[in-house]
Amino acid sequence: MITKTKSAGFVVLAIAMLLPAIVMAESAMVTETKVDEAITAFKKEVNGANVFLDQSTGYLVFPRVIKVGIGIGGETGEGALRIGGKTAAYYRTSAGSIGFQLGAQAKSIVIAFMTPESLDKFRNSDGWKIGIDGSVALIDLGAGKTIDTNNIKDPVVGFIFGSKGLMYNLTLEGSKIHKQEGKK
C-alpha cells in the first residue's frame, strides 16, 4: 500500500525529473542579455573577476539556476559558453537531489576553463556531468578577498553567487550540463 507521503514523493520526483522539459526554453537573445547581466554582477561582486575571466580559455555562465524541492528536488537553468568574450554555444544544466529540502532558490553559476585541454574535454563531451566527466573547484571567497590567478591552479574553477554575492556551502556535484542544439 502506498502512503500519502510516498505518493507525494513520487509526484515531486516526477516534477524534478521533468523540470527541464517543463521550463520553456529561452530565446538566444534573452539568454545573451541574462548572461551579460550575470557577468556584470559577477565582476561587481568579486574583486579581480574581470582579469580572471580574461585569463580563462573560456567560461560558462548560467545566469539563473532555479532549484525547487520538497524532500526531493530538481534544478535547471540555461546559459552560454563564452570564448574570447563571444558566445560559442548554449547549454542547459540540470540536477536532482534527495534529502532535507523545502522551498525554492535561485543562483547564478560561472564555470571557468583555465586550460585549453579542459575546455576541449568539455566541448567534446556528450553531456558533461560534474564529478564524473570533470571536476570543478568551487572558489569560496570571504568578504574583501580578490581572485588571484597565481593561487588558483585548477583547470576548471566554479563560482556560485546570488543577489548578495558569492554563496557558500553549495555544490555542483552531480549537475549535468548539455549543449542546446538549434537554439535561436
N, C-alpha and C positions, 0 to 999 in steps of 0.2 A: 504494500500500500504506500502510495506516495503522499507525503505530508505536504501541508501548505508551504512550509519553509522550503522544502526541496523543490516544489513546483515553482516558487518564486525564484529560486536559484537557477533553475533551468531556463526560465524566461530571461533573467539578467544575462546568463551565459550566451543565450541566442542573440540577444541585443548586442552584447560585446563583440561577438563574432561577426555580426552583420554591420556594425557601426561604420566601417569604411565604405560599405556599399550604400548605407542609408544617407550618409552625408553627401550632398551633391558636390560634384567636382567644380572647383572654381575655374574661371577662365584664366588663361595665361596672363592677361593684363591685370586682373585682380591679384593674382599671386605675385606678380612683379611688384606691384605697389606695396603689398604687405611685406614682402621680403626687404624692400628698400627701407620701410619704416622700422622693421626689426633690426636691420644693420645700424641705422641711425641711433636707435635706443641702446643697442649693444655698445656702440662707440661712446655714447654719453655716460653709460653706467660703469664701464670698465676702462680704467686708465691703460693706455698702450694698445687698445684693441685695434686701432687703425693700422699701426705698424705690424702687429701680429697677423692680421688678415692679409696685408700686402706681402708678407713673407711666406705665406702659405702657398702651396701649389694650387689649391682650390678649396672652397668651403661650401658646405651645405647648410642652408638656412631654412628652418621650419618656423615661420613667424607665430603660428598659433597651433599648439597641440592641445587638444581637449581630452581630458580624462574624466570618465564617469564611472562610478562604482557603487554597488550596494553588495558588499561581500565579494562579489566577482566584478571585475572592472575591465574596461577597454579604453584604449586611447587611439586617436588618429589625428593626422594633420598633413597638410600639403606644403611643399616648399620647392626651392630651386637650388641647383648646384651652380655656383659661380666660379668661373676660371678666368683669371685676368680681369676681374670685375664685371664680366658679362655672363649672362645665363647660358649654360651649356645644355641643361636638361631639367625636367621637372620630376619630382619624386614625392612619394607618399610614405609616411611612417605609420606603423600600427603596432599595437602590443595588447596583450591581455594579462590579467593578474588575478590571483586568488588570495584572499586574506582579509584582515580587518580593514575596511574602507567604506566610506559613506560620503556621498556628495560628488561635486564636480570641481575641476581645477583646470586652469589654462596656463600654459607655459610656452616659452619660446626656446628653441634649441639652435645652437650654432655648432657645427662639427667641422673642424679644420683639418685638412690633409696636408701634413707638413713635408711629405716626400712625394716625388713623382710615382714611386712604387706603390705607396699606399693609395694614392688617387687612382692609379691604373687598376689595382686589385678591386677597388670599389666599383669603378665604372664597368669593368668586365664581368662583374658578378650578375647572376640572375636572381636578384633578391638577396640583400645583404643583411644578415642577422647579427646584431651586436652581441659580442661574447662568443660567437661561434665562427663567423666568417671574418670578423675583425674585432679588435679590442679598441675601446675608446677611453682614453684617460680623461676623467672629468676634472676640470680645474675648479678648485674651491678657493676663491679669493676673499679674504676678510676686508673690512672697510679700509679704504685708503691704499690698498696694495695695487701694484701695477703688474701687468703681464710682462714677463721677462723671457724673451725667446732664447736667451742664453741658458736659462734654467729648465726650460721645457724641451725635453729631448724625445718625447714620444712621437711616433709617426702620425697618430690620429688623436686629436685633442677635442674634447667637447665642453660646451658651456650650456647650462640651463639657467634661464633667467625669466623673471616675471616683471610686473609693472614696478616692483620695488627693488630691482637689481638682481644679482645672482642668487639662485635658490640653492639651499644646502640639503644634504642628506637625501638626494634624489639619485636615481639610477637610470641608465639607458639599457641595461642588460635585458636581453630578450626582445628588444624592439626590432622589428623587421622593416627594412627600407627597400622599396622597389620603384623602378622607373615608371613614370606615367607616359605611355606611348600615345602619340597623336594629340597631345594637349594643345589647344589653340587659344 
